């Protein structure tokens, strides 16, 4: 499903193209065309910052999950191993019953159970070491009591890190929303101003047909790739002007032949053209675009263009 910023970004690019071509000195309130163009560009910067931070937050969450799985896994397996290891008349059996009463399937229960397991495990290992002949420490698979101690000690810090990264992620989302809403307001104010400031048969007024609005939803048109040019180990893309009309999501996708099974790489389209990469010399890369909105269930795709990098 397309995000709000995508339609705003596309309309912003269309608005800037008409604004710059026909009356670049015209103001919308105190906003200049250059200021608006900078804000439109800032949308993609904010999207990148949000997406990067989302990955950081997800990695922090994964670290918490892995830590909890380790604590939970040992917390479940260790008491069962202790139970089979102890003799029936060993006094430690009374404390083992206390461990089994703790629920290992909640954060609180797993942590409490792990603390009791560590205490019991250390006492059991000490008792085994004092035997004649001494017995080795008990292991749970390849895990020793020190592994559980380390996991339990680091878990609160991992949880705090995940919360910190979530806070930063929410800030990045808010920054993107703020930028997109600001661009959306100027897009709409500019359209109303432009429509009323120029005669109906003027070139300026006719150029409004290049700007998509939310008045009705037609299926999007394809955004065709015009040229692909090698730039170092990257590829410069130029699009056919006028494509992608009515799209609320417009992305360029690519496939490295012999490496990618499908078109698994994507970037938002920049109507004025853009450079993507880097690739590797000798690779052949296929490119196409996908345009979508609420009127279609399958994106409208352009023809595939191919380039071989030397």
Secondary structure, DSSP 8 states (H G I E B T S, - for coil): ---HHHHHHHHHHHHHHHHHHHHTT--BTTB-HHHHHHHHHHHHHHHHHHHHHHHHHHHHHHHHHHHHHHHHHHHHHHHHHHHHHS-TT-THHHHHHHHHTS-TTSHHHHHHHHHHHHHHHHHHHHHHHTSSS------BTTB-HHHHHHHHHHHHHHHHHHHHHHHHHHHHHHHHHHHHHHHHHHHHHHHHHHHHHS-TTSHHHHGGGGS--SSS--------EEEEEEETTEEEEEE-TT-STT-SEEEEEEEETTT-SS--EEEE--TT-EEE----TT-EEEEEEEEE-TT-SS-EE---EEEE--
